[in-house]
Amino acid sequence: MILSKKSGWADLNRRPLRPKRSALANCATPRRIEYNRIMPQPSRKGIFFKNEGILGLHGKRQGFILAVTIVIVAASLAGCITLAAEPTKTVLAPAITPQATRLTSTVSTGTPTQARLPDAQCTESGHVERYQIDSVLLNDELYFTVYFPPCYSEVKSGGYPVLYAMHGQNFNDVMWIDLGATKTADALILSGAAEPFLIVMPYEEFFFREAEGNGFSRALTEEIIPWVDGNINVCIGRTCRAVGGLSRGASWAIRIGLAEWDFFGSIGAHSLPTFNGDIGKLPEWLDEVPNGEKLRIYLDTGRFDPEVKNAYRFENVLNEKGIPHEWHLNEGRHNETYWEEQMEAYLRWYAAGWEQEK
């Protein structure tokens, strides 16, 4: 596993600094050479001194300068070639499949805390870290952000429950953070209203692709979850995991949570639009869940949400199949204002499921 910690997410796309005009040319900041018939400058047209041509009036002296200039230019080019070929040094850690790289660590609402014993009095905030996996299934880099609860402990008995939170279309893996999820989680945990839990927020880069044949769902269950289970102190039973999503993320939560029911004990679909054809697959997915396997489902949408009919259709299928669930039709629309207002209700519901399993 290759671990490299960077200063921040902005570094991923940062352009190299442009050298000052006064900086000397070298292999790191080469200066473009222009033709100048007055000053002695190398160019594609040769070396000229005033208007007198190559090796004009000064003969041998100018020839000596020409030779020195050629030697300097050749040495500079040789230095650049040597530096470019120098291998990059990497630091190796014990290999765990799949491998992940920690990109950055940022604070959610306070300062990151040291791992400590569970019975220690905790007054500090949780923290957030971002990771990267070289995904075999996607043949690309796969990013995900992890919220660690206040006073996260690597030795806590039984591990922590986990919410896998999916973002909406045109958003990324910090959408839940921007809507206040980490601050709300901190408040619930520090007040004792919820036991400490983690939030894993995967990034679906190509959110415009159709769900059918999309490798994103398999990347979650076969790459991200195994890595989290193997590297973070989490409870690995299905009842310790929940999957939830906003908008397109809600569609993923339903598809993954039902088609892969043995991974998750709770499913939250917030402002659900459903993928094409998924309504027709719901009865089959629900029938595949064995009798006796408890499955918690939370469904909500805004009254003025343009996708409200899809949410109703999904809720009707649950009723027809006799599947227990929570259905909330709230005031609001399909937007960030609505999700931010509902965030505390979402997290309370997920946490309540973990409390029931104690």
Phi, psi and omega in degrees: 000131182260120180247123176221122184260126180251168188284335183180166183294331181297337181296338185296328184242016184287133177278150177296148181296141177278130181294151176293154181299331183276354183293142179288146180288137173206186185290338179277323179231075182294141178263134178290131184265123181250154177287134177217116186281351181264309182269150179287095181231135175291142177206178179295341183264008180102193180246125184242146175236113185053233182245023192255005176081182182290131179051055184288245189288336187264000168048248189297322181299316180290328176297320178297317179297319179300315181296318179297318180299316180298317179298318181295314180298316180298319180294321179296316180296319179297322178295320179295318181296319181296316181295321182295332183273354183291128183292153178275134180277133178236154178251122184262144175237168179306132186285132172229131183263130353282160179278150177223149178245126176281121186271317184198159176232125179230164183264137179280305181220359181203208180266143177302145185249154174286148175296133182219172182292146184302332185275001178289145177291127185247126178231358184263167182276164173285182178217168186235139174226149180245140184233161177228135174243137171279093188285126175285322183291324179266349184054043184197175175282138180237121184254149172206148181249140182238127171266123176260133184290168177306135177057040177308135182237131177284351182245010179300129181294131178086345179076179183254144171290160186226136169255123173266109189253120185261136181274169180270175179295144182071012176241186179220194188284002173254010180302313180296324178295315180298332180272004174095014184298315184290320177295319179294318178299316177304313183296317180294319183289314182292332179276350181087004180285343178213146174287155181300137178214162177257157172234121177253124186241096180287153178253116173267101185293316184260069186284358179268353183283154175294151180288325182294124181080002179279130183279001185297319182295319178292325178298326178292309186281334185253349181234307183290309183299314177301323179294315179299314180299327184269346187236347181236148183283084181238156172282130190259003176285155182297328180288346176272351182249142173229151174232132181215159182204160178249127178058241178303325176298328176294322177297319177295319181299318179293312183297312182287317184295326180270317180291331178241056187299334183284357177267330192229142176262341181226143180229126177241124180240107186251115185061058188285122173263337186064141175284159179302126177087350185288329178300320179292336180272347185303312180303319180294316179299317181293325179292336182280348177283119184298149175299137180094345177274111185288132179227117179266134181228132178238127183229129178213157176198162177276148182300328181255021177288129179297343179261014185299329180295323178295320178296319177299316180298318178296318180295324177296320178297319178299319179295317180298325181271358180068033181269120177299141180195168172251132181235125182232118173255107187253166170288137178141179183237189180267075184205175184293329178300316180297312183295323179295321179293330183266356189302317181297319179298320179300308186292325176298320181294315178300314182295326180298325178296323178289327178294323181294333184277353180292000000 
